[in-house]
Amino acid sequence: MDLTQKNQRLALRLMAVAVLMFGFGYALSPLYSAFCKAIGLDRAQADITLPGAALRLEFDSNVAADLPMTMQALDPVVMAKAGGVVKARFVLQNQSDQVLQVRAVPSFAPVRAAGLLQKLECFCFDQLQIAAKERREVTVVLLVADQLPAEMGAATLSYSLQKIAPP
């Protein structure tokens, strides 16, 4: 084999390596996305959802400092399934000798959980009149979205009980 044949053979090998490198670079992005999706590392895309996923739902309650009432979640933690209905109970107790007008103000954490949990029934829809020393059990019924984001493992629904001034 003379020097010209050796150079042609080397040139063909180098061209083959260049074509392989170009193909690898072209396919790298879709391969990386598929790999991350397969092992669950693709958290940057919030629109990725899982049907049938579970959500740990925590209920929190707070009472305004000047309000002589207590509020307690009877079911502080429940597991919710995508597309399911969740019912949670709270106990309100007026500790004063006066009738109180109150309203529960809900908030979600993380905020985008509000778009995944639809309140079908809630004691927060209306203001409540609680008689002196009255103890009342109230409920909230939530419809969980059919598709939950893969990274949404837990959400908190917090109620803050506020006094409403009499008209």
Rosetta silent file (secondary structure, phi, psi, omega in degrees, C-alpha in Angstrom):
SEQUENCE: MDLTQKNQRLALRLMAVAVLMFGFGYALSPLYSAFCKAIGLDRAQADITLPGAALRLEFDSNVAADLPMTMQALDPVVMAKAGGVVKARFVLQNQSDQVLQVRAVPSFAPVRAAGLLQKLECFCFDQLQIAAKERREVTVVLLVADQLPAEMGAATLSYSLQKIAPP
SCORE:     score description
SCORE:     0.000 S_00000001
   1 L     0.000  125.767 -178.501    0.000    0.000    0.000 S_00000001
   2 L   -88.696  177.514 -174.132    1.479    3.263   -1.086 S_00000001
   3 H   -65.078  -36.731  179.342    1.259    6.622    0.652 S_00000001
   4 H   -63.503  -43.086  178.781   -1.647    7.931   -1.524 S_00000001
   5 H   -65.667  -38.215  177.777   -3.827    4.916   -0.632 S_00000001
   6 H   -64.257  -39.987  179.179   -3.005    5.384    3.059 S_00000001
   7 H   -67.151  -39.575  177.716   -4.017    9.060    2.879 S_00000001
   8 H   -64.721  -41.174  179.635   -7.315    8.221    1.117 S_00000001
   9 H   -64.311  -42.693  177.292   -8.091    5.584    3.731 S_00000001
  10 H   -64.326  -40.056  178.861   -7.322    8.047    6.539 S_00000001
  11 H   -63.483  -41.858  177.365   -9.504   10.705    4.873 S_00000001
  12 H   -63.385  -41.388  178.086  -12.456    8.276    4.652 S_00000001
  13 H   -63.467  -43.704  179.931  -12.069    7.368    8.335 S_00000001
  14 H   -64.681  -37.738  176.592  -11.936   11.033    9.332 S_00000001
  15 H   -65.252  -40.076  178.044  -15.056   11.762    7.254 S_00000001
  16 H   -63.197  -41.750  177.801  -16.868    8.861    8.941 S_00000001
  17 H   -63.787  -41.949  179.551  -15.908   10.219   12.382 S_00000001
  18 H   -63.106  -41.330  178.929  -17.125   13.718   11.364 S_00000001
  19 H   -65.374  -42.068  177.637  -20.495   12.323   10.159 S_00000001
  20 H   -63.073  -42.157  179.078  -20.907   10.347   13.417 S_00000001
  21 H   -64.433  -41.569  177.963  -20.095   13.418   15.503 S_00000001
  22 H   -62.798  -44.343  179.284  -22.609   15.537   13.553 S_00000001
  23 H   -62.692  -41.444  178.809  -25.319   12.863   13.985 S_00000001
  24 H   -64.148  -43.854  178.667  -24.627   12.568   17.700 S_00000001
  25 H   -64.313  -37.408  179.560  -24.831   16.352   18.126 S_00000001
  26 H   -67.547  -38.388 -176.738  -28.066   16.497   16.113 S_00000001
  27 H   -89.270   -5.934 -174.597  -29.722   13.737   18.201 S_00000001
  28 H   -62.755  -45.411 -176.836  -28.355   14.889   21.576 S_00000001
  29 H   -63.248  -50.275  178.256  -31.174   17.283   22.491 S_00000001
  30 H   -65.718  -34.142  177.188  -34.099   14.874   21.872 S_00000001
  31 H   -66.003  -41.275  179.454  -32.180   12.020   23.530 S_00000001
  32 H   -65.054  -42.733  178.329  -31.463   14.163   26.586 S_00000001
  33 H   -61.862  -44.442  179.455  -35.126   15.235   26.855 S_00000001
  34 H   -64.181  -39.892  179.061  -36.315   11.629   26.601 S_00000001
  35 H   -64.281  -46.570 -179.726  -33.780   10.508   29.206 S_00000001
  36 H   -64.259  -39.725  178.877  -34.775   13.256   31.678 S_00000001
  37 H   -65.520  -38.947 -178.345  -38.472   12.540   31.153 S_00000001
  38 H   -66.542  -34.263 -178.985  -37.912    8.814   31.686 S_00000001
  39 H  -100.291    2.977  173.362  -36.171    9.305   35.025 S_00000001
  40 L    81.212   22.858  179.477  -38.401   12.172   36.186 S_00000001
  41 L   -93.822   -0.256 -174.936  -35.889   14.989   36.168 S_00000001
  42 L   -86.542   69.319 -177.930  -37.817   17.204   33.794 S_00000001
  43 L   -88.901   -6.767 -178.682  -39.222   19.578   36.431 S_00000001
  44 L   -73.681  -21.283 -179.332  -38.724   22.705   34.368 S_00000001
  45 L   -97.525  102.911 -176.518  -41.851   21.991   32.353 S_00000001
  46 L   -70.760  -15.735 -176.846  -44.791   22.755   34.645 S_00000001
  47 L   -85.902   -1.056  176.619  -47.308   21.471   32.120 S_00000001
  48 L   -74.044  124.141 -177.082  -46.181   17.855   32.457 S_00000001
  49 E  -128.022  159.477  179.056  -48.972   16.078   34.288 S_00000001
  50 E  -122.831  124.694  174.916  -49.675   12.574   35.483 S_00000001
  51 E   -73.560  139.298  176.941  -53.098   10.986   35.390 S_00000001
  52 L    79.506    8.963 -179.747  -54.000    9.222   38.608 S_00000001
  53 L   -72.072  157.758  179.478  -51.286   10.909   40.671 S_00000001
  54 E  -102.772  153.237 -179.744  -51.783   11.484   44.384 S_00000001
  55 E  -133.138  126.900  174.096  -51.605   14.792   46.197 S_00000001
  56 E   -82.456  118.244 -177.339  -50.960   15.264   49.911 S_00000001
  57 E  -110.660  120.493 -178.139  -53.435   17.940   50.944 S_00000001
  58 E  -111.355  139.426 -179.954  -52.840   19.726   54.229 S_00000001
  59 E  -112.543  133.375 -178.086  -55.357   21.987   55.944 S_00000001
  60 E  -126.607  150.395  178.287  -54.289   24.869   58.120 S_00000001
  61 E  -139.263  143.857  179.128  -56.362   27.302   60.136 S_00000001
  62 E  -137.766  149.598  178.440  -55.685   30.672   61.700 S_00000001
  63 E  -124.192  137.600  178.968  -57.845   33.027   63.735 S_00000001
  64 L   -58.162  147.777 -173.026  -57.467   36.798   63.851 S_00000001
  65 L   -61.804  -33.827 -176.768  -55.849   37.993   67.081 S_00000001
  66 L   -90.855   10.069 -176.312  -58.863   40.024   68.221 S_00000001
  67 L  -104.344  118.173 -178.201  -61.368   37.251   67.582 S_00000001
  68 L   -80.461   61.178 -179.312  -62.415   35.150   70.620 S_00000001
  69 E  -136.204  162.226  170.387  -62.816   31.961   68.584 S_00000001
  70 E  -122.255  153.519  178.415  -60.975   28.768   67.853 S_00000001
  71 E  -143.668  128.383 -176.646  -60.803   26.933   64.561 S_00000001
  72 E  -138.109  136.811  175.553  -59.368   23.474   64.122 S_00000001
  73 E   -81.467  122.439  178.606  -59.073   21.153   61.157 S_00000001
  74 L   -77.096  -26.239  177.231  -60.468   17.743   62.075 S_00000001
  75 L  -121.894   78.941 -172.869  -58.754   16.189   59.066 S_00000001
  76 L   -67.293  -24.775  179.014  -55.465   18.117   58.907 S_00000001
  77 E  -138.349  129.222  175.225  -53.915   15.873   56.229 S_00000001
  78 E  -135.328  153.734  174.351  -55.653   13.879   53.515 S_00000001
  79 E   -99.645  128.949 -178.502  -54.438   12.143   50.396 S_00000001
  80 E  -115.441  140.849  175.951  -56.245   13.194   47.254 S_00000001
  81 E  -102.331  151.137  177.252  -56.265   11.431   43.915 S_00000001
  82 L   -57.350  130.349 -179.912  -56.453   13.162   40.570 S_00000001
  83 L    82.129   -0.760 -178.221  -60.088   13.561   39.586 S_00000001
  84 L   -91.025  174.307  178.013  -61.281   12.695   43.094 S_00000001
  85 E  -114.772  136.101 -179.530  -63.361   14.554   45.636 S_00000001
  86 E  -120.749  134.532  176.655  -61.983   15.502   49.052 S_00000001
  87 E  -120.317  129.709  178.387  -64.057   16.466   52.050 S_00000001
  88 E  -127.376  145.424 -177.654  -62.460   18.132   55.049 S_00000001
  89 E  -115.696  145.712  176.461  -64.071   19.164   58.308 S_00000001
  90 E  -130.256  153.392  174.144  -63.297   22.053   60.628 S_00000001
  91 E  -116.398  126.160  175.689  -64.630   22.955   64.059 S_00000001
  92 E  -107.798  138.063  177.933  -65.387   26.551   64.888 S_00000001
  93 E  -139.014  122.643  175.977  -66.020   27.528   68.484 S_00000001
  94 E   -84.349  119.516 -177.955  -67.122   30.908   69.748 S_00000001
  95 L   -97.610    1.785 -178.096  -65.582   31.389   73.175 S_00000001
  96 L   -98.895  176.569  177.406  -67.269   34.703   73.890 S_00000001
  97 L   -98.994   17.093 -178.722  -70.697   35.578   75.280 S_00000001
  98 L  -123.802  154.661  173.225  -71.608   37.498   72.146 S_00000001
  99 L   -73.300  135.383 -178.669  -72.845   36.586   68.711 S_00000001
 100 E  -119.911  141.706  172.760  -70.022   36.924   66.193 S_00000001
 101 E  -103.977  120.273 -177.263  -70.068   37.535   62.444 S_00000001
 102 E  -133.695  164.198  175.379  -67.036   35.899   60.852 S_00000001
 103 E  -145.235  136.823  177.874  -65.727   34.929   57.471 S_00000001
 104 E   -93.409  127.512 -179.857  -63.026   32.419   56.550 S_00000001
 105 E  -105.531  116.897 -177.984  -60.545   33.647   53.943 S_00000001
 106 E   -86.265  154.637  170.683  -58.858   30.806   52.045 S_00000001
 107 E  -149.733  149.850 -177.867  -55.366   30.743   50.599 S_00000001
 108 E  -113.978  145.659  172.030  -53.386   28.082   48.777 S_00000001
 109 E  -137.291  124.093   -6.151  -49.738   27.165   48.929 S_00000001
 110 L   -67.411  158.992 -173.340  -48.286   26.823   46.396 S_00000001
 111 H   -58.279  -35.207 -176.937  -50.488   29.391   44.698 S_00000001
 112 H   -70.688   -8.892  174.315  -50.942   27.306   41.555 S_00000001
 113 H   -64.986  -24.852  178.807  -52.707   24.655   43.671 S_00000001
 114 H   -61.237  -31.349  178.203  -55.741   26.955   43.516 S_00000001
 115 H   -79.082  -12.754 -178.846  -56.095   26.051   39.848 S_00000001
 116 L  -101.951  -15.316 -178.175  -55.990   22.334   40.630 S_00000001
 117 E  -120.831  115.063 -179.373  -58.479   22.312   43.513 S_00000001
 118 E  -103.341  124.884  179.363  -62.006   23.504   42.835 S_00000001
 119 E   -77.906  117.689  176.167  -64.201   24.225   45.859 S_00000001
 120 E   -88.632  -35.781  178.787  -67.592   22.615   45.374 S_00000001
 121 E  -145.109  135.958 -178.980  -68.800   23.479   48.851 S_00000001
 122 E  -155.668  138.452  175.028  -67.103   25.695   51.390 S_00000001
 123 L   -69.520   -9.826 -179.772  -67.962   27.431   54.607 S_00000001
 124 L   -85.014   -6.635 -179.132  -65.877   30.288   53.249 S_00000001
 125 L   -67.704  -33.538 -176.484  -68.460   31.142   50.573 S_00000001
 126 L  -126.737  162.191  172.544  -70.628   33.074   53.023 S_00000001
 127 L   -76.499  151.161 -176.967  -70.171   34.924   56.241 S_00000001
 128 E  -113.702  142.318  173.282  -71.082   32.923   59.310 S_00000001
 129 E  -109.566  116.517 -176.857  -73.015   33.996   62.358 S_00000001
 130 E  -110.333  121.490 -179.205  -71.834   32.055   65.391 S_00000001
 131 L   -69.021  164.474  179.383  -73.912   32.259   68.565 S_00000001
 132 L   -58.875  130.937  178.217  -72.331   32.785   71.960 S_00000001
 133 L    62.240   12.999 -178.680  -70.428   29.675   73.107 S_00000001
 134 L   -75.193  143.034  174.062  -71.566   27.821   69.984 S_00000001
 135 E  -118.520  123.254 -175.259  -69.489   24.980   68.579 S_00000001
 136 E  -131.902  135.989  174.936  -70.090   24.305   64.891 S_00000001
 137 E   -96.016  129.923 -179.769  -68.671   21.779   62.477 S_00000001
 138 E  -125.612  160.671 -175.790  -68.223   23.098   58.944 S_00000001
 139 E  -130.839  160.395  169.297  -66.979   21.429   55.773 S_00000001
 140 E  -133.438  134.662  178.727  -65.184   22.087   52.572 S_00000001
 141 E  -118.574  124.678 -175.998  -65.565   19.808   49.547 S_00000001
 142 E  -118.429  140.513  171.469  -62.883   19.987   46.870 S_00000001
 143 E  -102.453  121.133 -178.594  -62.724   18.539   43.371 S_00000001
 144 E   -86.537  138.759 -179.099  -59.157   17.636   42.451 S_00000001
 145 L   -58.036  151.805  179.826  -58.097   18.248   38.840 S_00000001
 146 L   -65.477  -32.276 -177.618  -57.885   15.235   36.535 S_00000001
 147 E  -119.230  123.047  177.657  -54.245   15.938   35.763 S_00000001
 148 E  -108.964  140.742  176.087  -51.784   16.834   38.497 S_00000001
 149 E   -61.264  142.641 -176.778  -48.294   18.166   37.797 S_00000001
 150 L   -60.089  -34.736 -176.729  -45.670   15.511   38.457 S_00000001
 151 L   -85.170   -5.265 -178.713  -43.759   17.757   40.835 S_00000001
 152 L   -83.640   89.660 -179.423  -46.855   18.726   42.859 S_00000001
 153 L   -87.794  -29.924 -177.497  -46.483   16.399   45.815 S_00000001
 154 E  -149.408  154.770  175.272  -48.305   18.456   48.402 S_00000001
 155 E  -144.671  152.012  178.671  -50.502   21.509   48.737 S_00000001
 156 E  -121.360  131.132  173.360  -51.803   23.432   51.707 S_00000001
 157 E  -109.586  114.757 -176.136  -55.216   25.032   51.978 S_00000001
 158 E  -111.514  139.255  175.507  -55.178   27.568   54.769 S_00000001
 159 E  -116.856  134.836  175.349  -58.150   29.409   56.226 S_00000001
 160 E  -115.180  118.167 -177.237  -57.867   32.637   58.139 S_00000001
 161 E   -86.020  123.531 -177.258  -60.926   33.444   60.242 S_00000001
 162 E  -120.723  144.713  176.968  -61.703   37.187   60.273 S_00000001
 163 E   -80.548  139.379  176.341  -64.282   39.152   62.231 S_00000001
 164 L  -108.816  131.032 -179.520  -66.834   41.079   60.212 S_00000001
 165 L   -68.934  138.616  178.119  -68.100   44.319   61.670 S_00000001
 166 L   -64.051  145.188 -177.748  -71.870   44.368   62.193 S_00000001
 167 L   -69.194    0.000    0.000  -73.705   46.545   59.649 S_00000001
